[in-house]
Amino acid sequence: MRGRLRLWLLGTPLTSAAERHTRLPKLVALPVFSSDALSSVAYATEEILLVLVVAGAAALAWSLPVGLAIVGLLVILVTSYSQTIQAYPTGGGAYIVASDNLGVLPGLTAGAALLIDYVLTVSVSVAAGVAAITSAFPALDPHREALGLVAIALVVTANLRGIRESGRLFAIPTYGFIACMLILIGWSALRLLVDGVVHTPHMPHEATNPITLFLLMRAFASGCSALTGVEAISNGVPAFQPPEARNARLTLIWMGVILGSLFAGITWIADQYAIVPSEDETVLSQIARRAFGTGPFYYATQTFTALILILAANTSFADFPRLASLLARDGFLPRQLTHRGDRLAFSNGILALAAVAGALVVAFEGQVNALIPLYAVGVFLSFTLSQAGMIRHWYREGHPHSGWHALINGTGALTTALVTAIIAVTKFTEGAWLVVFLIPLLVLGFWRIRRHYDQVTRNLSLEGWTRTPMRSHRVVVPIGGVHRATLRAVDYARQLGPDVTAVYVNSEGDDTRILAGWAQWGDGVPLVVLTSPFRSIVHPLLDYIDGLLAQQGPEGFVTVVLPEFIPSRWWHHLLHNQSALLLKGALLFRRDVIVVDVPFHLPN
């Protein structure tokens, strides 16, 4: 049953040789790697307005200049990352570029920042998608967390089926959202030409702050959430069809043009409609309601907005596992993260991302505004380190146009460094301090994992090692009764060596039945009975084995042969006390003890 369910959910397993056939064409790669960036159109303008609204109606007019500044930054980033793809055609994520050109520590810092950002991308995208749903259907608002967890589970299932299949699945919502946004902007512009401009927004409350440079910087920092995900394409170059670098660069340019146009258009429409952010309805929903009323086009816009916001998490599910596998390959994360599943996806990385992102959705009660302050710090730090690494790359490689290339990446590095500082300062007390604290903590964790792997390698090395014979060997068979499984284990143990002892832990006081049974069936194997006044089975046995090891000295060892009967149904295991499992767990950490499990399969 489990096998059939797995086949239905994930599809037929793929061979390793099929990896090349899972590469993405540009039209499929765009929704896979750009859904995060494109979905930010749904909430980035709102984040700007939420900051400006505290200074009253006059401050809302600054939303358009702030939005245009963010579009200018987008142009710089797209140009810079286009060069990164050219220089690293096999994949040039921030971790690889920074490690290759700046050293291990900057590389790990970039990697930690990106991992945190990918987790937050999933949480923010899902929370924003649920907000779009609850704006249209307010009765669902109390169920935000549950809806968010269900959305994450659906995206996880799609990604476990493989990147190509998830791309095809997400293409329709992504292109549907782009079409809805273009229609919304075009129709709103036409209505503005006919109906005129709303000059004064209706403010639900008094202004509490003056318009200051710091306020504008906070609005800019909040709006920069529109740029998260821009680096995803450069991280995923190997997933493209050949020629990989060329296709990735074209997809990056498409993404930049679409994102810049939609973000600027929505920000302009919000300014012209004099939209004021509300706790009960998103800014995009207000614009769509103003443009289309509450007819089919409004609900179509909300539906595609909710879908792309939820599916924007797919960008993280495409890049987080790939980045985690690179860190694991270099020994900075558990090696299990390099494992590819049945469909050639990095399954363990996908599941790890889902678990952490789901925990954040629950912890922050699915509130977008609570999660946004944590957002963007990590990604802009990785932008900065990546672009700084590219400056050194051009001069080190001696490229004919290295000066021009370095100037472009240098402009990107300086700009993103400034934005990182602005976000860290303006959002620090709102939650950005947590990310600033987590990045070095995560880097420290990377070093400790690497130190462990290095220590394991040294301990397993054959350099300077000489073979030492094991001169003393004792075989112990713990028994809980005299039956077929026990005698099968004893017969196996006698093949390992002549010195075999059966051990029974008497925890109930009467051992007459055991002794009588062993006298009949023990076949000459000695039986040791251990008393257990506190009814523990494990501890007396461990003390007995420790005593045997002490008698034999440093060159001796003990083999423990565990009889274990295996029921024919999985739920039958719940009806037994699992003593063999407890003993295996306890003996695993004993030096010079070898554990052998002898299963006895019960018939149906």
Helices and strands as residue ranges (DSSP letters): H 2-10, G 16-22, H 26-39, G 40-42, H 44-52, G 53-55, H 57-60, H 63-87, H 94-102, H 104-136, G 138-143, H 144-160, H 163-195, H 213-223, G 224-227, H 232-235, G 237-239, H 244-272, H 283-292, H 296-311, H 313-329, G 335-338, H 347-363, H 368-371, G 372-374, H 377-397, H 402-426, I 428-432, H 433-460, E 472-479, H 484-496, E 500-506, H 512-521, E 527-531, H 538-552, E 556-566, G 570-575, H 579-587, E 593-601
